[in-house]
Amino acid sequence: MLLNHALTASKKDGLRRELLISRLVRFHWDRIHLEKVKKAYATRYGQDLQDAVKEGTSGQWGLFCRELCIYRMPDHVKTIENVKSRDRDRDRDRERDRDRDRDRDRDRDRDRD
């Protein structure tokens, strides 16, 4: 299996990191395929894929690779309104209204004089 090859390759091999990351990223985005790969890995090598990644990697890079073994995206992604954008638009509208009121008051004051 290609994942096992990337995990067991010499740690001095610079290509090893690229191979492992590219394989994990490819599986990470397809929940069904990732689950099949994890099951096949456990059956063939007698070890959980995430545990094998933990043993074969270290540091921040290792943590990144372990996190790729977890599928987090739901089957149905909902649109979430960007609250900061909405607040920024509301503040901009309020400022525009204040400017308009200020101009109107200034014009009214001129007309009185």
N, C-alpha and C positions, 0 to 999 in steps of 0.2 A: 504494500500500500504506500502511496506517495507521501502521506503524512508521516508514517513511521520512518521512511527514508530521510525526510527532512529533520526528524527528531534525533535520529541516531547517527547522522553524518558527523564528521569531525567538527568539533567546536571551533577549530581554526579555519574552517572553510567559510569564507565570506558569503558564498552563494546560499549557504544553509538558511540564513535569516530571511533572505528574499523568498526562498522556496516555501518556508514554513508560513510566512505571513500571507503570501499570495494564495496558498491553499486554504488557510483558515478564513481569510476574507471571503473567498469564493463560496465557502460553505455557510458562513455566518448569515448571509442575506437570504438564504433559502431554508426556512425552518424545517421543512419536510426532508430535504436532502441532508441537512446537518444531522438530524435525528437518525437517519439511515447510516450516515458515515460513523456516528458515535457508536451505534449498535454493532456495525460491522467491525469497527476497531476493537471493541470490547470482546467480541467473539473470536476474532483472529489473534489478538495479542494478550487477552486475559487481563486487560487493564482499561480503566476509564480513560477516555481521550484527554479530559482536563487534567487528570493526575499525571498522565504521560507528558503532557505539555509542561506541567509544573516541574517535573523531574528533569526535563530536557532543556529548560530555559532558566534564566535568572534575572533579577533586577526589574527595572521598569519595563524592559522589553518582554520579559517573561510574564509579567502581570498583564501587559497588553495582549499577549498571545492567549493567556488563560481566559481573559474576558471575551475573546473572539469565539471561544467554545460555548458561550452562552447565547442563546437566541432570545432577544428582547423585543423584537418588533412584533406587534400583534398582527393577526391576519387582516384586520380592517383598521386602517389608520384614519383617525378622525382629524378634521381640520380644527385647529385651536387658534382662536383670535389672539393676535399679538397685543397684549395689554399695554405695553409701553407705547406702541404705535398709536393705539386708540387714545391713550392719555395725552400724547403729544399733539394729536389732531384736535382734541378738545381744548387744550391750552392755547393752541394757535387760534382757534375760533374765538375763544374768550378775549384774547389780545386784540384781534381784529374788531370785535364788538366794542371794546374799550376805546380803541382808536377812533372808531366811527362816532361814538358818543362824545368824545373829546372834541372832534372836529365840528360836530353839530352844535355843541355848547359854545365853541369859539365863534362860529358863524352867528349864532343867536346874540352873543355879546356885541359883535360888530354892528349888527342891525339895530341894536338899542342905542348905540352911540351916534 
